[in-house]
Amino acid sequence: MFAAAPVLVGREDIKTSGDAMRAVLVNAGCANACTGAQGIADTRTAIAKAAAGLGLKSTGSTLMLSTGVIGVPLKMDRIKKGIDSLSASSAASHEDWLAAATAIMTTDTFPKLRSKEFSMHGKAYRIAGWSKGAGMIHPNMATMLAGIFTDAAVSKPLERSFNAISVDGDTSTNDTLVVLANGAAGTKLIDNVNSNEFAQFQDNLTEFAAELAGLVVRDGEGATKFLDIQIENARTFEEGKAVATAIAKSPLVKTAMFGQDANWGRIVCAVGYSGVDIEPTKVNLWMESKNEIVHLFKDGAPYQVFDQADKDKAKRILTGEDIVIRVDLGLGKVKAQMFTCDLSFDYVKINIDYT
């Protein structure tokens, strides 16, 4: 896989001093990908300058995230000026967070910013985060940058949030999710992965990340539908995710959703070619909205698809923005979920003239 210069540098620095990371520097418009040794050197220069402005170590304290056009070197004069202006101001109001989320947008149509508070064992914790991305969205991760920050003291945790979204099936050279925990809440370190505290924190973090990930899909290039792919009764999470991914990546499924066509055959077909050993007579399929549900495929055969009332119900479901596609594999007890969107005319318009 081609990994951009900031990804390569970040991997190296995290291996050697991951616990010492204190800052994140982001640029938009230039991915600094496929730029060779110059790209690595520019990343190192930008990181060192940003760290110096914050009074941090020149290496091992700051991560850089980049997004934009591939194959173009960073305009270092602009980068340096930007770092100087950021170093001169240190603010943490909602407006400042929103400005950061807005500044990193490329083809995004709105900034993606979330915050929440939660309690565990009488202690209060806070999480805030931003994400960006609208195209080239598919695991593992997507042109998707995200930063999540918490005042908890925790080591480790994500697999069921940003690695479970797809817009167009393309993975980017720059995919990065950063989670930084500073311990400012003043609680003890949560480092036992088998503890109740760790499980509760991970649940809160995963839920928060899923909200940010959902915003990326809702802003998918040209998207008109938000599709929630839910897989039930798989043998394993990996098999459930494989089925969800096959559905989410299918251009035929996605164009059918855009055209408001309840073409259940395309969904069932994707289930079949997912690579999972399926028992067809156990497969069930539903489409759902907030108010209605239609059972399109039951125990390996079409079900509520012949009566006009069922056809009308399916049409009403597909006219909405939020659609659930639920598949019961009947093979086990494990669930998996993936968010995706439809594939519209506007997606093509946006991507035929990007550079």
Secondary structure, DSSP 8 states (H G I E B T S, - for coil): ----HHHHHHHHHHHHHGGG--EEEEEEEE---S-HHHHHHHHHHHHHHHHHHTT--SSSSEEEEEEEETT----HHHHHHHHHHHHT----SHHHHHHHHHHT-SS-SS-EEEEEEEEETTEEEEEEEEEE-SSS--SS--S-EEEEEESS-B-----SSGGGB-SSS---S--EEEEEE--TT----B--TTSHHHHHHHHHHHHHHHHHHHHHHHT-TT---EEEEEEEEESSHHHHHHHHHHHHH-HHHHHHHHTT---HHHHHHHHHTSSS---GGG-EEEEE-SS-EEEEEETTEE-TTSSHHHHHHHHHHHHSSEEEEEEE--S-SEEEEEEEE---HHHHHHHTS--
